[in-house]
Amino acid sequence: MKYIDLSQKIDNGIPVYPGDGGVSLVQVKRLAEDHYNAYALTTGLHVATHIDCPMHLLESSIMMADYPLDSFAGRGCLIDARDGKDIDYIEEYANRIKKGDIVLIFTGMDAFYGSERYYSGHPVVTERMACFLLSREIRILGMDMPSPDHPPFPIHKSLLGKGVFILENLTGLENLLNIKDFEVIAAPLKICAEASLTRAYARCL
């Protein structure tokens, strides 16, 4: 069985979305002095590879911890969108994307992770594409970008409003280009909040 890691590393001072607080990961206990090692993490929940639930941008009392685990695993489908254009619906998706899929958009933007271009120059998912994905009742939309859209986040709201989770800041999607069948697992922490860091990965079938 082959597994492919799709997650950005969590470390002290990693890039964050403009306006968000930074990440602090520091060692607070050391083996030589304290007889054990320990680290303390201070972070928001929308850093590195993470997943949003509807509560993030919509009125909802359902927190990430409330969703069943099977919401975060399923058949994967990769869309190659490296042309730099906005991600719009094309006819071939009608045959490729199935009901309940986890759809991953490969743009190559992870090469610019942390730069101004990464946050302000990424392509967006069009309204027509979002409507198609909703018609397929996909579970999760994931991407190697910080967001499927820009403020005021209409695509976020459209997808989240229908219960589609949004998986952001993926990396390594090029490793799936020649994989015919794979499953995506992106389980969040069992956390009482609107989002969660996640170790997202693909399991090749």
Backbone bond lengths (Angstrom), bond angles and torsions (degrees), N, CA, C in turn:
res aa  C-N    CA-C-N  psi(-1)  N-CA   C-N-CA  omega(-1)  CA-C   N-CA-C  phi
1 M - - - 1.459 - - 1.524 109.73 -
2 K 1.325 117.76 129.82 1.462 121.88 -179.37 1.520 110.26 -106.54
3 Y 1.335 115.49 135.41 1.456 121.94 177.79 1.522 109.04 -118.57
4 I 1.328 116.73 139.50 1.466 122.26 -179.57 1.525 108.54 -122.67
5 D 1.317 115.57 118.71 1.463 121.85 -179.97 1.531 108.92 -74.15
6 L 1.326 116.55 131.31 1.463 122.45 -178.57 1.528 111.71 -118.60
7 S 1.322 116.84 19.35 1.466 121.25 -169.39 1.527 113.16 -111.88
8 Q 1.329 114.75 144.50 1.454 121.31 170.72 1.531 109.49 -77.65
9 K 1.316 115.42 149.89 1.461 121.21 -179.33 1.528 111.14 -74.49
10 I 1.328 116.14 143.72 1.461 122.23 174.03 1.520 107.84 -99.89
11 D 1.330 115.32 120.89 1.461 119.94 -178.57 1.522 108.74 -152.39
12 N 1.303 115.84 169.90 1.459 120.66 179.76 1.528 109.92 -62.71
13 G 1.340 116.16 129.10 1.455 120.94 174.53 1.513 116.07 75.25
14 I 1.327 118.90 20.03 1.460 120.29 178.22 1.532 110.34 -66.07
15 P 1.340 117.89 161.50 1.464 120.73 -179.63 1.529 112.16 -61.28
16 V 1.327 115.04 147.11 1.461 121.07 175.80 1.521 109.04 -132.71
17 Y 1.308 116.35 159.08 1.462 121.96 178.17 1.523 108.96 -61.24
18 P 1.332 118.61 136.62 1.463 120.71 -177.95 1.525 112.65 -51.42
19 G 1.327 115.90 128.08 1.457 121.62 -179.10 1.513 113.97 97.69
20 D 1.346 116.84 -17.05 1.461 120.15 177.73 1.525 110.28 -83.33
21 G 1.331 115.55 158.31 1.453 120.18 175.95 1.515 111.77 -71.73
22 G 1.326 115.65 157.55 1.455 120.60 -177.92 1.515 113.31 -78.54
23 V 1.321 114.86 175.29 1.461 122.56 -179.88 1.522 108.83 -107.72
24 S 1.323 115.43 130.10 1.464 121.13 176.17 1.522 108.60 -120.79
25 L 1.319 115.92 118.28 1.462 122.20 175.44 1.522 106.65 -127.07
26 V 1.315 116.39 105.04 1.459 120.63 -173.15 1.520 110.61 -129.02
27 Q 1.314 114.99 148.57 1.458 120.39 176.69 1.522 108.75 -81.14
28 V 1.338 116.08 124.59 1.469 120.61 -176.72 1.529 112.68 -110.27
29 K 1.314 117.54 -15.70 1.459 122.15 175.40 1.523 108.82 -134.99
30 R 1.333 116.22 140.85 1.459 121.18 -177.96 1.527 110.02 -125.36
31 L 1.300 114.11 140.74 1.456 120.85 -173.82 1.529 112.37 -55.79
32 A 1.326 117.29 -43.02 1.465 120.48 -175.35 1.523 112.56 -64.19
33 E 1.340 116.42 -38.48 1.467 120.26 -176.88 1.527 113.61 -95.95
34 D 1.333 116.42 -35.62 1.469 120.69 -171.19 1.525 113.46 -109.79
35 H 1.325 116.82 -6.29 1.468 123.23 179.43 1.532 113.29 74.23
36 Y 1.334 116.72 8.88 1.462 120.96 171.48 1.531 108.49 -161.97
37 N 1.313 115.29 158.99 1.462 122.01 175.75 1.517 109.81 -100.71
38 A 1.329 116.71 143.44 1.457 121.26 175.61 1.524 109.12 -156.16
39 Y 1.320 114.87 145.56 1.464 121.92 178.03 1.524 109.13 -121.07
40 A 1.330 116.35 154.05 1.459 122.13 175.34 1.529 108.46 -120.39
41 L 1.336 115.50 133.23 1.464 121.96 -178.49 1.518 109.73 -114.13
42 T 1.324 115.77 127.17 1.468 121.94 171.81 1.523 107.18 -120.80
43 T 1.316 116.29 119.99 1.463 119.37 -174.12 1.518 111.51 -159.76
44 G 1.320 115.75 154.88 1.451 120.87 162.66 1.517 108.71 -77.85
45 L 1.313 116.46 177.35 1.462 120.52 -175.19 1.524 113.42 -101.40
46 H 1.341 116.06 1.76 1.462 120.03 -179.19 1.522 110.52 -112.42
47 V 1.319 115.72 42.50 1.464 121.91 178.51 1.520 109.18 -119.00
48 A 1.342 114.74 162.32 1.463 120.87 -178.50 1.536 108.85 47.80
49 T 1.318 117.62 -151.20 1.463 120.54 179.07 1.525 108.34 -80.79
50 H 1.317 116.00 121.57 1.461 120.57 -175.27 1.523 109.74 -147.64
51 I 1.327 114.69 166.96 1.457 120.76 -177.77 1.524 109.91 -128.98
52 D 1.346 115.53 135.64 1.465 122.87 179.79 1.525 109.79 -100.65
53 C 1.317 116.12 141.49 1.461 120.96 170.29 1.529 108.58 -111.54
54 P 1.333 118.98 170.62 1.468 121.16 -174.11 1.526 115.11 -53.13
55 M 1.319 118.09 -32.68 1.452 121.52 -178.33 1.528 112.74 -58.40
56 H 1.321 117.31 -20.09 1.464 121.56 -177.48 1.533 111.90 -58.60
57 L 1.346 116.78 -43.93 1.464 119.90 -175.13 1.523 114.41 -128.12
58 L 1.317 116.84 2.36 1.457 120.51 -175.95 1.522 110.40 -129.59
59 E 1.306 115.79 159.56 1.459 120.85 174.80 1.527 108.65 -68.03
60 S 1.300 116.52 113.29 1.459 121.45 -179.52 1.516 109.04 -160.15
61 S 1.303 116.48 144.15 1.461 121.35 175.85 1.521 111.69 -103.71
62 I 1.349 116.41 2.62 1.463 120.91 -177.66 1.521 108.92 -88.77
63 M 1.310 116.09 115.58 1.450 121.69 -178.00 1.526 110.91 -92.84
64 M 1.310 115.94 166.46 1.463 120.46 -177.70 1.532 111.68 -54.68
65 A 1.307 116.30 -38.95 1.469 120.69 -178.44 1.519 112.78 -63.77
66 D 1.330 117.20 -18.26 1.465 120.76 -174.94 1.528 113.64 -84.73
67 Y 1.330 117.32 -14.55 1.464 119.84 -176.52 1.525 111.21 -83.87
68 P 1.340 117.66 143.08 1.469 120.04 179.07 1.524 111.28 -71.14
69 L 1.320 115.72 153.02 1.466 121.07 -177.32 1.526 113.10 -58.77
70 D 1.319 117.56 -32.25 1.464 118.15 -177.06 1.525 112.72 -69.75
71 S 1.336 117.34 -5.57 1.462 120.57 173.80 1.521 111.55 -70.58
72 F 1.331 117.21 -18.67 1.459 121.21 -167.87 1.529 113.51 -116.79
73 A 1.313 116.69 19.34 1.457 120.84 176.44 1.520 108.63 -145.79
74 G 1.320 115.88 144.45 1.453 119.27 179.02 1.511 112.22 171.53
75 R 1.321 114.88 -179.74 1.466 121.20 179.45 1.517 109.99 -60.26
76 G 1.326 115.73 133.49 1.448 120.66 179.04 1.512 112.95 -97.12
77 C 1.327 115.66 149.27 1.459 121.79 175.50 1.531 107.35 -138.87
78 L 1.328 117.44 122.67 1.460 122.33 -177.22 1.524 110.56 -98.50
79 I 1.335 115.68 131.37 1.460 122.42 173.28 1.523 108.26 -108.06
80 D 1.310 117.11 123.34 1.460 122.15 178.62 1.526 108.53 -88.74
81 A 1.325 116.27 106.90 1.466 121.73 -176.46 1.524 110.19 -124.55
82 R 1.319 116.92 46.87 1.462 121.31 -175.94 1.518 114.19 -84.22
83 D 1.329 118.51 7.45 1.464 120.17 -178.98 1.519 112.90 -79.29
84 G 1.344 117.26 -3.77 1.454 120.74 177.68 1.513 114.75 82.40
85 K 1.328 116.17 -5.80 1.464 119.77 179.62 1.531 110.00 -85.32
86 D 1.325 115.87 164.33 1.452 119.61 175.32 1.526 110.02 -60.68
87 I 1.322 115.86 150.29 1.459 121.19 -174.48 1.519 108.93 -85.88
88 D 1.320 115.24 104.03 1.459 121.83 -175.69 1.526 109.37 -114.40
89 Y 1.315 115.68 161.40 1.467 121.05 179.13 1.525 110.50 -70.24
90 I 1.327 115.74 135.96 1.462 121.73 168.74 1.527 107.67 -129.57
91 E 1.314 116.58 158.13 1.460 121.76 -169.04 1.528 113.19 -61.15
92 E 1.325 117.74 -31.98 1.466 119.02 -176.97 1.523 112.50 -62.99
93 Y 1.338 117.71 -23.00 1.464 120.53 -179.96 1.530 111.78 -66.09
94 A 1.329 116.38 -25.13 1.465 120.12 -178.67 1.527 111.30 -61.84
95 N 1.327 117.05 -32.16 1.462 121.40 179.03 1.522 112.56 -90.69
96 R 1.323 117.40 -28.42 1.461 121.02 -173.21 1.520 113.68 -86.29
97 I 1.310 117.92 -37.34 1.464 121.49 -174.16 1.519 109.17 -95.02
98 K 1.328 115.96 120.60 1.454 122.28 -175.82 1.529 111.12 -105.02
99 K 1.306 115.13 163.79 1.464 120.93 177.56 1.532 110.00 -59.03
100 G 1.320 115.50 131.09 1.453 120.63 177.05 1.505 115.29 84.03
101 D 1.333 118.21 4.46 1.464 121.34 -178.94 1.531 111.99 -66.65
102 I 1.327 114.49 159.54 1.459 122.07 164.16 1.524 105.34 -104.65
103 V 1.321 116.43 111.79 1.459 122.21 -174.19 1.522 109.47 -96.71
104 L 1.336 116.39 126.82 1.455 122.89 179.28 1.528 109.51 -112.83
105 I 1.318 116.77 129.99 1.462 122.05 -179.82 1.526 109.31 -103.96
106 F 1.330 115.62 117.21 1.462 122.73 -179.82 1.521 109.45 -98.01
107 T 1.338 116.40 108.05 1.464 121.43 -179.95 1.521 112.72 -109.93
108 G 1.329 117.40 -18.62 1.457 121.19 -174.10 1.516 113.42 82.42
109 M 1.335 116.85 3.80 1.465 119.94 -178.70 1.524 112.60 -67.51
110 D 1.329 118.15 -16.73 1.470 119.17 178.90 1.530 111.99 -63.55
111 A 1.326 117.39 -16.95 1.467 120.75 175.82 1.530 111.48 -65.51
112 F 1.334 116.42 -19.72 1.466 121.61 -178.16 1.530 111.66 -110.05
113 Y 1.321 116.12 16.38 1.466 122.25 -177.40 1.534 110.85 -49.66
114 G 1.325 115.60 126.25 1.459 121.19 177.89 1.517 114.95 93.17
115 S 1.331 117.63 -13.18 1.459 120.70 -179.19 1.523 110.94 -88.35
116 E 1.329 116.39 165.97 1.471 120.43 176.84 1.525 110.39 -60.64
117 R 1.325 116.42 -38.34 1.469 120.53 179.50 1.522 110.99 -60.18
118 Y 1.318 117.32 -38.69 1.461 121.31 -178.80 1.523 111.32 -58.55
119 Y 1.332 116.32 -40.12 1.460 120.24 -174.50 1.524 113.63 -89.54
120 S 1.329 117.93 -31.16 1.462 119.38 -174.61 1.520 113.99 -111.37
121 G 1.341 117.59 -14.40 1.456 119.83 -174.61 1.512 115.77 -112.83
122 H 1.316 117.07 12.91 1.468 119.01 -178.47 1.526 111.21 -79.45
123 P 1.328 117.16 152.90 1.467 119.65 174.77 1.517 110.65 -68.53
124 V 1.325 116.48 168.81 1.458 120.99 179.87 1.528 110.14 -126.81
125 V 1.302 114.82 158.98 1.466 121.97 173.92 1.524 107.95 -81.21
126 T 1.313 116.74 128.65 1.461 120.16 -179.28 1.528 110.90 -75.84
127 E 1.309 114.49 162.16 1.461 119.72 177.81 1.528 110.91 -62.57
128 R 1.333 116.77 -38.65 1.468 120.23 179.19 1.527 110.84 -62.98
129 M 1.339 116.79 -40.82 1.459 120.31 178.17 1.526 110.64 -66.23
130 A 1.322 116.59 -42.36 1.464 119.91 178.96 1.525 110.97 -61.17
131 C 1.312 116.80 -41.00 1.465 120.29 178.91 1.522 111.11 -63.62
132 F 1.329 116.80 -39.81 1.462 119.53 177.37 1.524 110.88 -63.89
133 L 1.334 117.19 -45.56 1.462 120.43 179.98 1.522 110.99 -60.66
134 L 1.315 116.85 -38.26 1.460 120.12 177.48 1.524 111.06 -66.73
135 S 1.323 116.87 -36.10 1.472 119.65 178.28 1.517 111.51 -65.85
136 R 1.345 116.72 -24.64 1.459 122.03 177.77 1.538 111.54 -88.31
137 E 1.313 116.58 -4.33 1.475 122.05 178.46 1.531 110.90 53.36
138 I 1.334 115.96 47.42 1.464 119.47 178.92 1.533 110.01 -66.27
139 R 1.319 116.05 158.20 1.469 120.82 -179.78 1.520 112.01 -85.20
140 I 1.336 114.20 -46.90 1.459 121.05 -173.65 1.527 108.69 -140.47
141 L 1.339 116.16 141.59 1.449 121.20 167.28 1.520 106.89 -111.78
142 G 1.345 116.45 119.43 1.455 121.78 -179.89 1.516 110.94 -116.65
143 M 1.361 116.43 156.41 1.458 120.18 -176.77 1.523 111.01 -158.56
144 D 1.333 116.22 155.96 1.459 121.82 176.00 1.536 110.24 -91.52
145 M 1.316 115.63 44.52 1.457 125.12 -179.82 1.529 107.56 -137.39
146 P 1.337 117.45 169.05 1.456 119.14 178.68 1.517 113.60 -78.82
147 S 1.336 117.21 -13.38 1.463 119.81 -174.13 1.526 109.35 -170.60
148 P 1.334 117.82 153.30 1.469 119.57 173.56 1.528 112.56 -82.37
149 D 1.335 117.32 -2.85 1.455 120.98 -177.00 1.523 110.01 -157.21
150 H 1.317 116.54 -173.27 1.457 123.19 176.55 1.527 108.62 -121.17
151 P 1.344 118.07 164.00 1.473 120.09 177.14 1.527 110.22 -51.67
152 P 1.356 117.20 140.04 1.475 129.02 8.71 1.529 114.38 -89.26
153 F 1.315 118.67 26.64 1.466 125.54 170.43 1.539 114.32 62.94
154 P 1.338 117.64 53.85 1.470 119.56 -179.54 1.526 113.35 -66.32
155 I 1.336 118.25 -34.75 1.467 120.75 -179.13 1.526 109.71 -72.61
156 H 1.311 116.89 -42.39 1.467 120.41 172.08 1.525 110.30 -48.08
157 K 1.321 115.17 -53.99 1.464 120.37 -174.09 1.518 112.03 -65.85
158 S 1.333 115.81 -37.14 1.465 119.61 178.83 1.522 111.19 -64.27
159 L 1.334 116.81 -46.44 1.462 120.61 -178.71 1.521 111.97 -71.02
160 L 1.323 116.00 -49.42 1.465 119.72 -179.53 1.522 111.35 -60.90
161 G 1.331 116.04 -34.16 1.460 120.29 -179.68 1.517 113.66 -63.76
162 K 1.324 116.55 -21.24 1.469 121.66 177.53 1.526 111.46 -107.21
163 G 1.333 116.43 14.59 1.460 119.94 174.34 1.512 115.47 82.54
164 V 1.336 117.67 16.11 1.466 120.81 177.34 1.527 108.49 -89.64
165 F 1.316 117.20 122.62 1.460 121.39 177.77 1.528 109.50 -76.51
166 I 1.339 116.22 152.71 1.462 121.37 -178.47 1.525 108.81 -119.65
167 L 1.321 114.96 121.26 1.464 123.56 -175.19 1.529 108.61 -108.36
168 E 1.337 116.42 115.37 1.464 120.77 -170.01 1.531 112.52 -117.93
169 N 1.344 114.53 160.43 1.473 122.87 177.93 1.526 112.90 61.80
170 L 1.320 116.27 41.72 1.461 120.18 172.64 1.526 109.53 -74.18
171 T 1.292 116.51 165.35 1.455 121.89 175.04 1.529 108.93 -150.34
172 G 1.328 116.45 160.23 1.464 120.20 176.84 1.515 115.30 78.19
173 L 1.325 117.52 17.26 1.467 118.86 -177.49 1.528 112.74 -66.91
174 E 1.338 117.05 -19.15 1.461 119.58 176.99 1.528 111.76 -61.29
175 N 1.305 116.72 -22.81 1.466 120.59 179.82 1.526 112.99 -72.69
176 L 1.323 116.58 -8.76 1.462 120.80 179.23 1.520 112.85 -100.03
177 L 1.319 117.56 -3.44 1.464 120.73 -173.85 1.517 112.84 -57.86
178 N 1.312 117.73 -37.15 1.467 120.80 -176.56 1.528 112.56 -106.08
179 I 1.310 115.95 15.25 1.468 120.82 177.71 1.527 108.47 -97.45
180 K 1.310 116.60 117.81 1.460 120.14 -175.47 1.518 111.86 -73.68
181 D 1.329 116.91 -48.02 1.459 120.98 -176.16 1.521 110.07 -126.94
182 F 1.310 115.98 126.79 1.463 120.22 178.04 1.522 110.37 -151.69
183 E 1.300 113.47 156.26 1.460 121.97 176.48 1.525 107.96 -110.48
184 V 1.320 117.54 144.05 1.459 122.36 176.69 1.519 108.93 -107.92
185 I 1.320 115.72 133.99 1.466 121.88 174.89 1.528 107.30 -122.66
186 A 1.324 116.46 124.43 1.467 121.15 -177.94 1.522 109.48 -141.54
187 A 1.320 115.75 53.25 1.461 120.51 -175.97 1.529 111.01 -69.06
188 P 1.327 117.23 129.84 1.462 120.66 176.78 1.521 110.82 -82.50
189 L 1.316 116.00 170.42 1.453 120.36 167.41 1.531 108.70 -63.14
190 K 1.304 116.12 154.54 1.468 119.40 175.67 1.529 107.43 -83.45
191 I 1.331 113.85 73.03 1.458 121.70 -168.19 1.522 111.20 -115.11
192 C 1.309 116.00 141.00 1.467 121.88 -179.91 1.525 108.90 -86.69
193 A 1.328 115.26 77.28 1.460 121.49 -175.79 1.527 108.91 -160.03
194 E 1.340 115.51 -177.38 1.463 122.79 -173.23 1.527 113.43 -92.67
195 A 1.331 116.15 -5.04 1.464 121.41 -177.60 1.510 108.55 -160.99
196 S 1.325 115.57 172.92 1.457 119.13 178.43 1.516 110.47 -157.40
197 L 1.314 115.46 144.50 1.452 120.24 165.42 1.527 108.12 -63.14
198 T 1.322 116.91 149.81 1.459 120.05 179.52 1.525 110.93 -148.47
199 R 1.307 116.49 147.55 1.463 121.90 170.75 1.525 106.18 -95.68
200 A 1.323 116.28 89.87 1.456 120.87 -178.19 1.528 109.88 -82.74
201 Y 1.334 115.77 138.94 1.463 119.95 178.63 1.520 110.63 -153.01
202 A 1.312 114.51 162.92 1.464 120.98 177.72 1.529 108.45 -110.51
203 R 1.317 114.64 141.24 1.463 121.24 174.32 1.517 107.66 -112.60
204 C 1.316 115.87 114.33 1.457 120.79 -176.46 1.518 109.96 -76.12
205 L 1.306 116.71 133.20 1.468 121.74 -173.79 1.530 110.93 -99.72
